[in-house]
Amino acid sequence: GGIFSGRLLKDRLFFTTGYSPELENSRRTVPFASGARSYDQRWLRHYMVNRLDWNATNKLQVNSTWIWSPFKRTGTLPSRDERLAPVNGLDVQGGFTPAQTVSVGATYALTPKIVVTGRYGYRYINDKDGNYGLPGVPFISYSTSSVGIAGVPSNVQ
């Protein structure tokens, strides 16, 4: 990622923009009774900021900011319960969450000792994480106890 900033109009209008992606990969291996299985999960998070600062007069300064920060998850890590392996692949699960913030602010110097400032902002987030690849039936269903079943180690019954 990086940040870039500068002036657009001499002593009047300035900008800043920056972007930084974040990648996270995780792998979990669980020793299920039916055999060990590995699962992967990948997160991609975006962080971007844009800002304008305007010196309208020597007494009035105005600024605006837009922050963009969505994220996407691919795959799901199972619990560490070793008794029963998931019946479907967790690599198709995941989700996407769009998110952003917009704000504007102003500062006005009434006198050298009195300053008035105000700010307004709006934040949008639509959490859809975990809505990809959901099965139409229960994910894990325990219908009988595993106690006494041949081949199931006693420490996981």
DSSP file with accessible surface (Angstrom, degrees, kcal/mol):
  #  RESIDUE AA STRUCTURE BP1 BP2  ACC     N-H-->O    O-->H-N    N-H-->O    O-->H-N    TCO  KAPPA ALPHA  PHI   PSI    X-CA   Y-CA   Z-CA
    1    1 A G              0   0   91      0, 0.0     2,-0.3     0, 0.0    19,-0.3   0.000 360.0 360.0 360.0 179.5    0.0    0.0    0.0
    2    2 A G  E     -A   19   0A  48     17,-2.5    17,-2.5     2,-0.0     2,-0.4  -0.988 360.0-122.8-172.2 170.7    0.9    3.6    0.0
    3    3 A I  E     -A   18   0A 135     -2,-0.3     2,-0.4    15,-0.2    15,-0.3  -0.984  19.2-174.2-128.9 138.3   -0.1    7.2    0.6
    4    4 A F  E     +A   17   0A 139     13,-3.3    13,-2.8    -2,-0.4     2,-0.3  -1.000  13.3 162.1-133.3 132.6    0.1   10.1   -1.9
    5    5 A S  E     +A   16   0A  71     -2,-0.4     2,-0.3    11,-0.2    11,-0.2  -0.970   4.9 130.6-147.4 162.2   -0.7   13.7   -1.0
    6    6 A G  E     -A   15   0A  30      9,-2.1     9,-2.8    -2,-0.3     2,-0.4  -0.984  50.3 -66.8 176.8-170.6   -0.1   17.2   -2.4
    7    7 A R  E     -A   14   0A 153     -2,-0.3     7,-0.3     7,-0.2     3,-0.1  -0.819  22.1-174.6-107.2 145.3   -1.7   20.5   -3.2
    8    8 A L  E    S+     0   0A  95      5,-3.4     2,-0.4     1,-0.4     6,-0.2   0.744  84.1  22.7-100.9 -37.4   -4.2   21.1   -6.0
    9    9 A L  E >> S-A   13   0A 100      4,-1.7     3,-2.4     0, 0.0     4,-1.7  -0.999 100.0 -97.5-130.8 132.3   -4.4   24.9   -5.7
   10   10 A K  T 34 S-     0   0  145     -2,-0.4     4,-0.1     1,-0.3     0, 0.0  -0.210 100.9 -15.4 -54.7 124.3   -1.6   26.9   -4.0
   11   11 A D  T 34 S+     0   0  107      1,-0.1    -1,-0.3     2,-0.1     3,-0.1   0.591 135.0  66.2  58.6  14.8   -2.4   27.6   -0.3
   12   12 A R  T <4 S+     0   0  113     -3,-2.4    43,-3.2     1,-0.3     2,-0.5   0.694  94.4  31.9-126.6 -50.8   -6.1   26.7   -1.0
   13   13 A L  E  <  +AB   9  54A  39     -4,-1.7    -5,-3.4    41,-0.2    -4,-1.7  -0.974  57.4 174.2-129.2 125.5   -6.8   23.0   -1.8
   14   14 A F  E     -AB   7  53A  68     39,-2.8    39,-2.6    -2,-0.5     2,-0.3  -0.911   8.9-162.1-128.1 151.9   -4.9   19.9   -0.7
   15   15 A F  E     -AB   6  52A  42     -9,-2.8    -9,-2.1    -2,-0.3     2,-0.3  -0.939   8.1-170.9-133.6 156.7   -5.5   16.2   -1.1
   16   16 A T  E     +AB   5  51A  49     35,-2.1    35,-2.8    -2,-0.3     2,-0.4  -0.985   9.1 174.8-142.7 135.3   -4.5   12.9    0.5
   17   17 A T  E     +AB   4  50A  44    -13,-2.8   -13,-3.3    -2,-0.3     2,-0.3  -0.996   4.4 170.3-139.8 143.5   -5.2    9.4   -0.8
   18   18 A G  E     -AB   3  49A   8     31,-2.4    31,-2.2    -2,-0.4     2,-0.3  -0.996  10.8-171.1-152.3 151.4   -4.0    6.1    0.4
   19   19 A Y  E     +AB   2  48A  80    -17,-2.5   -17,-2.5    -2,-0.3    29,-0.2  -0.994   7.4 170.5-146.0 139.6   -4.6    2.4   -0.1
   20   20 A S  E     - B   0  47A  57     27,-2.5    27,-1.0    -2,-0.3     2,-0.2  -0.879  15.7-156.0-150.3 114.9   -3.5   -0.7    1.7
   21   21 A P  E     - B   0  46A  55      0, 0.0     2,-0.4     0, 0.0    25,-0.2  -0.589   7.5-153.4 -85.6 154.7   -4.7   -4.2    1.1
   22   22 A E  E     - B   0  45A  77     23,-2.8    23,-2.7    -2,-0.2     2,-0.4  -0.990   8.1-168.7-129.6 123.3   -4.5   -6.9    3.9
   23   23 A L  E     - B   0  44A 102     -2,-0.4     2,-0.4    21,-0.2    21,-0.2  -0.933   5.1-179.0-112.1 135.3   -4.3  -10.6    3.0
   24   24 A E  E     - B   0  43A  69     19,-2.2    19,-2.8    -2,-0.4     2,-0.4  -0.988   3.2-174.1-136.3 124.0   -4.7  -13.3    5.6
   25   25 A N  E     - B   0  42A 116     -2,-0.4     2,-0.4    17,-0.2    17,-0.2  -0.975   6.8-178.1-118.8 131.2   -4.5  -17.0    4.9
   26   26 A S  E     - B   0  41A  36     15,-2.8    15,-2.4    -2,-0.4     2,-0.4  -0.969   9.1-167.7-129.5 145.7   -5.2  -19.6    7.5
   27   27 A R  E     - B   0  40A 162     -2,-0.4     2,-0.4    13,-0.2    13,-0.2  -1.000   3.3-171.5-132.3 133.7   -5.1  -23.4    7.5
   28   28 A R  E     - B   0  39A  54     11,-2.5    11,-2.4    -2,-0.4     2,-0.5  -0.993   5.8-162.5-127.1 127.6   -6.6  -25.7   10.2
   29   29 A T  E     - B   0  38A  80     -2,-0.4     9,-0.2     9,-0.2     7,-0.1  -0.947   9.2-168.7-108.4 125.9   -6.0  -29.5   10.3
   30   30 A V  E     - B   0  37A   4      7,-2.5     7,-1.9    -2,-0.5     2,-1.8  -0.963  21.0-137.0-118.4 126.9   -8.4  -31.4   12.4
   31   31 A P  E     - B   0  36A  70      0, 0.0     5,-0.2     0, 0.0    51,-0.0  -0.521  33.5-174.7 -82.5  76.4   -7.8  -35.1   13.3
   32   32 A F  E >   - B   0  35A  11     -2,-1.8     3,-1.8     3,-0.7    51,-0.2  -0.269  39.1-110.2 -66.5 160.7  -11.4  -36.3   12.8
   33   33 A A  T 3  S+     0   0   38     49,-1.3    -1,-0.1     1,-0.3     3,-0.1   0.829 121.6  53.1 -61.5 -29.8  -12.2  -40.0   13.7
   34   34 A S  T 3  S-     0   0  100      1,-0.3    -1,-0.3    49,-0.0     2,-0.1   0.472 132.3 -66.5 -84.9  -1.1  -12.6  -40.6   10.0
   35   35 A G  E <   -B   32   0A  33     -3,-1.8    -3,-0.7     2,-0.1    -1,-0.3  -0.349  63.4 -64.4 127.6 151.5   -9.2  -39.2    9.2
   36   36 A A  E     -B   31   0A  71     -5,-0.2     2,-0.3    -2,-0.1    -7,-0.0  -0.395  49.3-172.6 -68.9 140.0   -7.4  -35.9    9.4
   37   37 A R  E     -B   30   0A  89     -7,-1.9    -7,-2.5    -2,-0.1     2,-0.4  -0.991  12.9-143.3-134.1 145.4   -8.7  -33.1    7.1
   38   38 A S  E     -B   29   0A  58     -2,-0.3     2,-0.4    -9,-0.2    -9,-0.2  -0.864  13.4-166.8-110.4 143.7   -7.3  -29.7    6.3
   39   39 A Y  E     -B   28   0A  14    -11,-2.4   -11,-2.5    -2,-0.4     2,-0.3  -0.966   5.4-151.8-130.0 143.7   -9.3  -26.5    5.7
   40   40 A D  E     -B   27   0A  83     -2,-0.4     2,-0.4   -13,-0.2    36,-0.3  -0.889   8.8-174.1-117.3 148.1   -8.3  -23.1    4.3
   41   41 A Q  E     -B   26   0A  28    -15,-2.4   -15,-2.8    -2,-0.3     2,-0.4  -0.997   4.9-166.9-139.4 137.2   -9.7  -19.7    4.9
   42   42 A R  E     -BC  25  74A 107     32,-2.7    32,-2.8    -2,-0.4     2,-0.4  -0.990   1.2-166.6-130.1 130.1   -8.7  -16.5    3.1
   43   43 A W  E     -BC  24  73A  35    -19,-2.8   -19,-2.2    -2,-0.4     2,-0.5  -0.937   2.7-171.2-111.9 138.4   -9.5  -12.9    4.0
   44   44 A L  E     -BC  23  72A  40     28,-2.5    28,-2.3    -2,-0.4     2,-0.4  -0.969  10.8-178.5-127.3 113.8   -9.0   -9.9    1.7
   45   45 A R  E     -BC  22  71A  46    -23,-2.7   -23,-2.8    -2,-0.5     2,-0.4  -0.938  11.2-154.4-114.3 136.7   -9.5   -6.5    3.4
   46   46 A H  E     -B   21   0A  37     24,-2.5     2,-0.4    -2,-0.4    -2,-0.0  -0.902   8.3-173.5-109.3 139.0   -9.2   -3.2    1.6
   47   47 A Y  E     +B   20   0A 106    -27,-1.0   -27,-2.5    -2,-0.4     2,-0.4  -0.961  15.9 160.7-131.2 113.0   -8.3    0.1    3.4
   48   48 A M  E     -BD  19  68A  43     20,-2.2    20,-2.6    -2,-0.4     2,-0.4  -0.999  13.3-173.8-134.8 137.7   -8.5    3.2    1.3
   49   49 A V  E     -BD  18  67A  54    -31,-2.2   -31,-2.4    -2,-0.4     2,-0.4  -0.985   3.6-176.7-131.3 140.4   -8.8    6.8    2.4
   50   50 A N  E     +BD  17  66A  44     16,-2.0    16,-2.6    -2,-0.4     2,-0.4  -0.997   9.9 177.8-134.5 134.3   -9.3   10.0    0.4
   51   51 A R  E     -BD  16  65A  93    -35,-2.8   -35,-2.1    -2,-0.4     2,-0.4  -1.000  14.8-165.0-142.1 140.3   -9.4   13.5    1.9
   52   52 A L  E     -BD  15  64A  72     12,-2.3    12,-2.1    -2,-0.4     2,-0.5  -0.981   5.9-167.2-120.9 134.6   -9.7   17.1    0.6
   53   53 A D  E     -BD  14  63A  43    -39,-2.6   -39,-2.8    -2,-0.4     2,-0.5  -0.992   6.7-170.9-121.5 126.6   -8.8   20.1    2.6
   54   54 A W  E     -BD  13  62A 120      8,-3.7     8,-3.0    -2,-0.5     2,-1.1  -0.973  17.7-157.0-124.0 122.1   -9.9   23.5    1.4
   55   55 A N  E     + D   0  61A  49    -43,-3.2     6,-0.2    -2,-0.5     3,-0.1  -0.781  19.3 175.8 -92.1  89.4   -8.8   26.8    2.9
   56   56 A A        -     0   0   20     -2,-1.1     2,-0.3     4,-0.9    -1,-0.2   0.923  67.5 -14.1 -65.9 -44.2  -11.8   28.9    1.7
   57   57 A T  S    S-     0   0   62      3,-1.7    -1,-0.1    -3,-0.2     3,-0.1  -0.843  81.4 -89.7-142.1-179.1  -10.6   32.0    3.5
   58   58 A N  S    S+     0   0  148     -2,-0.3     3,-0.1     1,-0.2    -2,-0.0   0.634 130.1  38.9 -73.3  -9.4   -8.1   32.8    6.2
   59   59 A K  S    S+     0   0   86      1,-0.2    50,-2.0    49,-0.1     2,-0.5   0.579 110.2  63.1-109.4 -16.5  -11.0   32.2    8.7
   60   60 A L  E     + E   0 108A  50     48,-0.2    -3,-1.7    -3,-0.1    -4,-0.9  -0.953  52.9 176.4-121.3 124.0  -12.8   29.2    7.1
   61   61 A Q  E     -DE  55 107A  65     46,-2.5    46,-2.7    -2,-0.5     2,-0.4  -0.986   7.5-171.3-121.7 136.4  -11.4   25.7    6.5
   62   62 A V  E     -DE  54 106A  47     -8,-3.0    -8,-3.7    -2,-0.4     2,-0.3  -0.958   4.6-179.3-127.2 142.3  -13.5   22.9    5.0
   63   63 A N  E     -DE  53 105A  29     42,-2.6    42,-2.5    -2,-0.4     2,-0.3  -0.967   9.2-167.2-139.1 156.5  -12.6   19.2    4.7
   64   64 A S  E     -DE  52 104A  43    -12,-2.1   -12,-2.3    -2,-0.3     2,-0.4  -0.993   6.2-167.8-141.4 147.1  -14.1   16.0    3.4
   65   65 A T  E     -DE  51 103A  16     38,-2.7    38,-2.5    -2,-0.3     2,-0.4  -0.995   8.7-169.8-138.1 140.2  -13.1   12.4    3.8
   66   66 A W  E     -DE  50 102A  87    -16,-2.6   -16,-2.0    -2,-0.4     2,-0.5  -0.991   8.4-171.1-129.2 123.4  -14.2    9.1    2.1
   67   67 A I  E     -DE  49 101A  66     34,-3.1    34,-2.6    -2,-0.4     2,-0.5  -0.967   2.6-166.9-116.0 126.8  -13.0    5.8    3.6
   68   68 A W  E     +DE  48 100A  86    -20,-2.6   -20,-2.2    -2,-0.5    32,-0.2  -0.959  18.8 157.7-114.8 122.2  -13.6    2.6    1.7
   69   69 A S        +     0   0   29     30,-2.5    31,-0.1    -2,-0.5   -22,-0.1  -0.295   7.9 155.7-146.2  58.1  -13.1   -0.6    3.7
   70   70 A P        -     0   0    2      0, 0.0   -24,-2.5     0, 0.0     2,-0.3  -0.381  20.5-161.2 -78.3 164.6  -14.8   -3.7    2.3
   71   71 A F  E     -CF  45  97A  47     26,-1.8    26,-2.8   -26,-0.2     2,-0.4  -0.993   7.9-157.2-146.0 154.7  -13.7   -7.2    3.0
   72   72 A K  E     -CF  44  96A  90    -28,-2.3   -28,-2.5    -2,-0.3     2,-0.4  -0.993   3.5-160.9-132.6 137.5  -14.2  -10.7    1.5
   73   73 A R  E     -CF  43  95A  21     22,-2.9    22,-2.3    -2,-0.4     2,-0.5  -0.975   3.6-169.6-120.1 132.5  -13.8  -14.1    3.1
   74   74 A T  E     +CF  42  94A  63    -32,-2.8   -32,-2.7    -2,-0.4    20,-0.3  -0.985  58.6   6.1-120.3 125.7  -13.3  -17.3    1.1
   75   75 A G  S    S-     0   0    2     18,-3.8     2,-0.4    -2,-0.5    16,-0.2   0.003  70.7-118.0  88.1 160.7  -13.6  -20.6    2.9
   76   76 A T        -     0   0   28     14,-0.5   -36,-0.1   -36,-0.3    14,-0.1  -0.999  12.5-132.3-138.6 138.8  -14.5  -21.4    6.5
   77   77 A L        -     0   0   34     -2,-0.4     3,-0.1   -38,-0.1   -50,-0.0  -0.772  28.2-131.7 -89.2 133.5  -12.5  -23.0    9.3
   78   78 A P        -     0   0   10      0, 0.0   -39,-0.1     0, 0.0    -1,-0.0  -0.296  28.3 -92.2 -76.9 169.2  -14.4  -25.8   11.2
   79   79 A S        -     0   0   75      1,-0.1   -49,-0.0     2,-0.1     0, 0.0  -0.250  36.5-111.5 -70.0 170.6  -14.6  -26.1   14.9
   80   80 A R  S    S+     0   0  172     -3,-0.1     2,-0.5   -50,-0.0    -1,-0.1   0.278  73.7 130.0 -90.7  13.2  -11.9  -28.2   16.6
   81   81 A D        -     0   0   43      1,-0.2     3,-0.4     3,-0.1    -2,-0.1  -0.561  40.5-167.2 -70.4 116.6  -14.5  -30.8   17.6
   82   82 A E        +     0   0   68     -2,-0.5   -49,-1.3     1,-0.2     3,-0.2   0.476  65.7  85.2 -86.8  -2.6  -12.9  -34.1   16.5
   83   83 A R  S    S+     0   0  118      1,-0.2     2,-0.4   -51,-0.2    -1,-0.2   0.875  98.5  16.2 -72.9 -37.5  -16.0  -36.3   16.8
   84   84 A L  S    S-     0   0   71     -3,-0.4    -1,-0.2   -51,-0.1    -3,-0.1  -0.964  70.4-138.1-145.0 123.8  -17.7  -35.7   13.4
   85   85 A A        -     0   0   13     -2,-0.4    -3,-0.1    -3,-0.2     2,-0.0  -0.467  37.7 -96.2 -76.1 147.6  -16.3  -34.2   10.2
   86   86 A P        -     0   0    5      0, 0.0    54,-0.1     0, 0.0    -1,-0.1  -0.342  27.0-139.2 -60.0 146.1  -18.4  -31.7    8.2
   87   87 A V  S    S+     0   0  124     52,-0.7     2,-0.3    -3,-0.1    53,-0.1   0.678  80.4  47.4 -84.7 -19.9  -20.3  -33.4    5.4
   88   88 A N  S    S-     0   0   40     51,-0.2     2,-0.3    47,-0.0    51,-0.0  -0.817  96.4 -88.8-119.8 164.3  -19.8  -30.7    2.8
   89   89 A G    >   -     0   0   34     -2,-0.3     3,-0.6     1,-0.1     4,-0.1  -0.511  25.0-158.3 -72.2 131.9  -16.7  -28.7    1.7
   90   90 A L  G >  S+     0   0    4     -2,-0.3     3,-1.0     1,-0.2   -14,-0.5   0.539  78.8  84.6 -86.0  -6.3  -16.1  -25.6    3.6
   91   91 A D  G 3  S+     0   0  113      1,-0.2   -16,-0.2   -16,-0.2    -1,-0.2   0.702  85.2  56.8 -71.1 -17.2  -14.1  -24.0    0.8
   92   92 A V  G <  S+     0   0   89     -3,-0.6    -1,-0.2    41,-0.1    -2,-0.1   0.603  91.5  90.4 -88.0  -9.8  -17.3  -22.7   -0.9
   93   93 A Q    <   +     0   0   22     -3,-1.0   -18,-3.8    40,-0.2     2,-0.3  -0.414  50.3  94.2 -83.2 162.3  -18.4  -20.8    2.1
   94   94 A G  E     -FG  74 132A   0     38,-1.0    38,-2.4   -20,-0.3    37,-0.4  -0.992  46.9-138.2 155.8-151.8  -17.5  -17.2    2.8
   95   95 A G  E     -F   73   0A   0    -22,-2.3   -22,-2.9    -2,-0.3     2,-0.4  -0.967   9.4-118.6 172.3 171.3  -19.0  -13.8    2.2
   96   96 A F  E     -F   72   0A  69     32,-0.6    32,-0.4    -2,-0.3   -24,-0.2  -1.000  16.5-167.3-134.7 133.2  -18.5  -10.2    1.2
   97   97 A T  E     -F   71   0A   0    -26,-2.8   -26,-1.8    -2,-0.4     2,-0.2  -0.932   9.5-154.9-124.4 106.3  -19.1   -7.1    3.4
   98   98 A P        +     0   0   27      0, 0.0    28,-1.9     0, 0.0     2,-0.3  -0.591  23.0 169.9 -76.0 142.0  -19.2   -3.7    1.7
   99   99 A A  E     + H   0 125A   5     -2,-0.2   -30,-2.5    26,-0.2     2,-0.3  -0.981   7.4 155.9-154.3 140.1  -18.3   -0.8    4.0
  100  100 A Q  E     -EH  68 124A  72     24,-2.3    24,-3.2    -2,-0.3     2,-0.4  -0.981  21.3-150.3-159.4 159.8  -17.5    2.9    3.6
  101  101 A T  E     -EH  67 123A  36    -34,-2.6   -34,-3.1    -2,-0.3     2,-0.4  -0.998   8.1-170.2-135.5 137.4  -17.6    6.2    5.5
  102  102 A V  E     +EH  66 122A  68     20,-2.8    20,-2.9    -2,-0.4     2,-0.3  -0.987  13.5 169.3-126.3 136.5  -18.1    9.7    4.2
  103  103 A S  E     -EH  65 121A   4    -38,-2.5   -38,-2.7    -2,-0.4     2,-0.3  -0.993  16.1-167.8-146.0 153.6  -17.7   12.8    6.3
  104  104 A V  E     +EH  64 120A  70     16,-2.7    16,-2.9    -2,-0.3     2,-0.3  -0.976  13.0 177.9-135.2 149.4  -17.4   16.6    5.9
  105  105 A G  E     -EH  63 119A   8    -42,-2.5   -42,-2.6    -2,-0.3     2,-0.3  -0.984  10.8-162.6-149.9 158.8  -16.3   19.2    8.4
  106  106 A A  E     -EH  62 118A  39     12,-2.4    12,-2.4    -2,-0.3     2,-0.4  -0.996   3.1-162.8-144.3 147.2  -15.8   22.9    8.7
  107  107 A T  E     -EH  61 117A  42    -46,-2.7   -46,-2.5    -2,-0.3     2,-0.4  -1.000   9.8-174.4-130.5 130.3  -13.9   25.2   11.1
  108  108 A Y  E     -EH  60 116A  95      8,-3.4     8,-3.2    -2,-0.4     2,-0.9  -0.992  18.4-144.4-129.6 130.3  -14.5   28.9   11.3
  109  109 A A  E     + H   0 115A  27    -50,-2.0     6,-0.2    -2,-0.4    -2,-0.0  -0.820  17.0 179.2 -93.9 103.6  -12.6   31.4   13.4
  110  110 A L  E    S-     0   0A  83      4,-1.5    -1,-0.2    -2,-0.9     5,-0.2   0.927  75.3 -11.0 -67.4 -47.0  -15.0   34.0   14.7
  111  111 A T  E >  S- H   0 114A  59      3,-1.7     3,-0.6    -3,-0.1    -1,-0.2  -0.870  85.7 -89.3-138.7 173.3  -12.3   35.9   16.6
  112  112 A P  T 3  S+     0   0  138      0, 0.0     3,-0.1     0, 0.0    -2,-0.0   0.763 130.4  35.9 -60.1 -18.3   -8.7   35.0   17.4
  113  113 A K  T 3  S+     0   0  197      1,-0.1     2,-0.5    -4,-0.0    -4,-0.0   0.512 109.2  67.2-112.5  -6.6  -10.0   33.4   20.6
  114  114 A I  E <   +H  111   0A  89     -3,-0.6    -3,-1.7     2,-0.0    -4,-1.5  -0.967  56.8 177.2-122.8 121.5  -13.3   31.9   19.5
  115  115 A V  E     -H  109   0A  89     -2,-0.5     2,-0.4    -6,-0.2    -6,-0.2  -0.975  11.8-160.3-124.0 134.8  -13.4   29.0   17.0
  116  116 A V  E     +H  108   0A  77     -8,-3.2    -8,-3.4    -2,-0.4     2,-0.3  -0.946  15.8 176.9-114.4 133.2  -16.6   27.2   15.8
  117  117 A T  E     +H  107   0A 102     -2,-0.4     2,-0.3   -10,-0.2   -10,-0.2  -0.969   6.5 178.4-136.7 151.0  -16.3   23.7   14.3
  118  118 A G  E     -H  106   0A  42    -12,-2.4   -12,-2.4    -2,-0.3     2,-0.3  -0.989   4.0-171.5-149.3 155.0  -18.8   21.2   13.0
  119  119 A R  E     -H  105   0A 184     -2,-0.3     2,-0.4   -14,-0.2   -14,-0.2  -0.995   4.6-169.1-150.3 143.2  -18.7   17.8   11.4
  120  120 A Y  E     +H  104   0A 156    -16,-2.9   -16,-2.7    -2,-0.3     2,-0.3  -0.996  13.8 175.6-131.8 140.9  -21.1   15.4    9.8
  121  121 A G  E     -H  103   0A  42     -2,-0.4     2,-0.4   -18,-0.2   -18,-0.3  -0.972  16.9-160.0-144.5 156.3  -20.5   11.8    8.8
  122  122 A Y  E     -H  102   0A 133    -20,-2.9   -20,-2.8    -2,-0.3     2,-0.4  -0.997   8.9-163.4-136.5 133.4  -22.3    8.8    7.4
  123  123 A R  E     -H  101   0A 158     -2,-0.4     2,-0.4   -22,-0.2   -22,-0.2  -0.959   2.5-167.8-121.2 134.7  -21.2    5.1    7.7
  124  124 A Y  E     +H  100   0A  84    -24,-3.2   -24,-2.3    -2,-0.4     2,-0.3  -0.979  14.6 160.3-122.3 129.0  -22.5    2.3    5.6
  125  125 A I  E     -H   99   0A  80     -2,-0.4     2,-0.4   -26,-0.2   -26,-0.2  -0.973  16.3-173.1-145.6 133.4  -21.8   -1.4    6.3
  126  126 A N        -     0   0   62    -28,-1.9     2,-0.8    -2,-0.3   -30,-0.1  -0.815  19.9-150.3-127.2  87.7  -23.8   -4.3    5.0
  127  127 A D        +     0   0  114     -2,-0.4   -30,-0.2   -30,-0.2    -2,-0.0  -0.467  35.4 152.2 -69.5 104.1  -22.5   -7.4    6.8
  128  128 A K    >   +     0   0   84     -2,-0.8     3,-1.3   -32,-0.4   -32,-0.6   0.056  22.8 138.8-115.8  19.5  -23.0  -10.3    4.4
  129  129 A D  T 3   +     0   0   53    -34,-0.3   -34,-0.2     1,-0.2   -57,-0.0  -0.476  68.6  24.8 -67.7 135.4  -20.1  -12.4    5.8
  130  130 A G  T 3  S+     0   0   29    -36,-0.3    -1,-0.2    -2,-0.2   -35,-0.2   0.599  90.1 106.7  89.3  12.0  -21.0  -16.1    6.0
  131  131 A N    <   +     0   0   74     -3,-1.3     3,-0.4   -37,-0.4     2,-0.4   0.404  53.5  92.8-105.2   4.6  -23.7  -16.0    3.3
  132  132 A Y  B    S+G   94   0A  95    -38,-2.4   -38,-1.0     1,-0.2   -40,-0.0  -0.794  93.3   4.3 -96.0 140.7  -21.9  -17.8    0.5
  133  133 A G  S    S+     0   0   36     -2,-0.4    -1,-0.2   -40,-0.2   -40,-0.2   0.766  78.4 166.0  67.6  27.4  -22.2  -21.6    0.1
  134  134 A L        -     0   0  111     -3,-0.4    -1,-0.2   -42,-0.1     2,-0.1  -0.599  33.7-125.4 -77.8 133.1  -24.7  -22.2    2.8
  135  135 A P        -     0   0   49      0, 0.0     4,-0.1     0, 0.0    -1,-0.1  -0.361   7.4-130.4 -74.2 157.9  -26.3  -25.7    2.5
  136  136 A G  S    S+     0   0   88      2,-0.1     3,-0.0    -2,-0.1    -2,-0.0   0.511  92.2  52.8 -84.0  -4.9  -30.1  -26.1    2.3
  137  137 A V  S    S-     0   0  103      1,-0.1     3,-0.0     2,-0.0     0, 0.0  -0.790 111.1 -65.3-122.2 167.1  -30.0  -28.7    5.1
  138  138 A P        -     0   0   99      0, 0.0     3,-0.2     0, 0.0    -1,-0.1  -0.254  43.3-135.6 -54.7 139.2  -28.5  -28.6    8.6
  139  139 A F  S    S+     0   0   65      1,-0.3   -52,-0.7    -4,-0.1     2,-0.4   0.943  88.0  13.3 -65.3 -51.1  -24.7  -28.3    8.4
  140  140 A I  S    S-     0   0   55    -54,-0.1     2,-0.5   -53,-0.1    -1,-0.3  -0.997  71.3-171.0-129.1 131.0  -23.9  -30.9   11.1
  141  141 A S        -     0   0   84     -2,-0.4     2,-0.7    -3,-0.2     0, 0.0  -0.977   9.5-161.7-127.6 119.1  -26.5  -33.3   12.4
  142  142 A Y        +     0   0  129     -2,-0.5     3,-0.1     1,-0.2    -2,-0.0  -0.884  22.1 160.8 -97.4 111.2  -25.9  -35.5   15.4
  143  143 A S        +     0   0  108     -2,-0.7     2,-0.3     1,-0.3    -1,-0.2   0.731  65.0  14.5-102.7 -26.5  -28.6  -38.2   15.3
  144  144 A T  S    S-     0   0  108      0, 0.0    -1,-0.3     0, 0.0     2,-0.1  -0.965  85.0 -95.2-142.1 162.0  -27.0  -40.8   17.6
  145  145 A S        -     0   0   81     -2,-0.3    12,-0.1     1,-0.1    -2,-0.0  -0.433  20.9-142.0 -73.7 149.0  -24.2  -41.0   20.1
  146  146 A S    >   +     0   0   28     -2,-0.1     3,-1.7    10,-0.1     2,-0.2   0.440  61.8 124.6 -90.5   1.7  -20.8  -42.1   18.9
  147  147 A V  T 3  S+     0   0   96      1,-0.3     3,-0.1    10,-0.1    -2,-0.1  -0.424  80.4   8.1 -65.8 126.4  -20.2  -44.0   22.1
  148  148 A G  T 3  S+     0   0   66      1,-0.3     2,-0.4    -2,-0.2    -1,-0.3   0.435  88.4 141.4  85.9  -0.2  -19.4  -47.7   21.4
  149  149 A I    X   -     0   0   81     -3,-1.7     3,-1.7     1,-0.1    -1,-0.3  -0.607  58.3-111.3 -77.7 131.8  -19.1  -47.3   17.6
  150  150 A A  T 3  S+     0   0   98     -2,-0.4    -1,-0.1     1,-0.2    -3,-0.0  -0.334  99.7  21.7 -62.8 136.7  -16.3  -49.5   16.3
  151  151 A G  T 3  S+     0   0   75      1,-0.2    -1,-0.2    -2,-0.0    -2,-0.0   0.301  91.7 114.8  90.9 -11.5  -13.4  -47.5   14.9
  152  152 A V  S <  S-     0   0   28     -3,-1.7    -1,-0.2    -6,-0.1    -4,-0.2  -0.843  71.8-121.0 -93.7 117.4  -14.2  -44.3   16.9
  153  153 A P    >   -     0   0   61      0, 0.0     3,-1.7     0, 0.0     4,-0.3  -0.245  16.1-125.3 -57.0 144.4  -11.3  -43.7   19.4
  154  154 A S  G >  S+     0   0  104      1,-0.3     3,-1.0     2,-0.2    -2,-0.0   0.786 106.1  65.2 -64.6 -26.8  -12.5  -43.6   23.0
  155  155 A N  G 3  S+     0   0  129      1,-0.2    -1,-0.3     0, 0.0    -3,-0.0   0.625 107.5  41.1 -73.7  -9.4  -11.0  -40.1   23.6
  156  156 A V  G <         0   0   14     -3,-1.7    -1,-0.2   -74,-0.1    -2,-0.2   0.277 360.0 360.0-117.0   7.2  -13.5  -38.6   21.0
  157  157 A Q    <         0   0   72     -3,-1.0   -10,-0.1    -4,-0.3   -74,-0.0  -0.509 360.0 360.0 -79.3 360.0  -16.6  -40.5   21.9
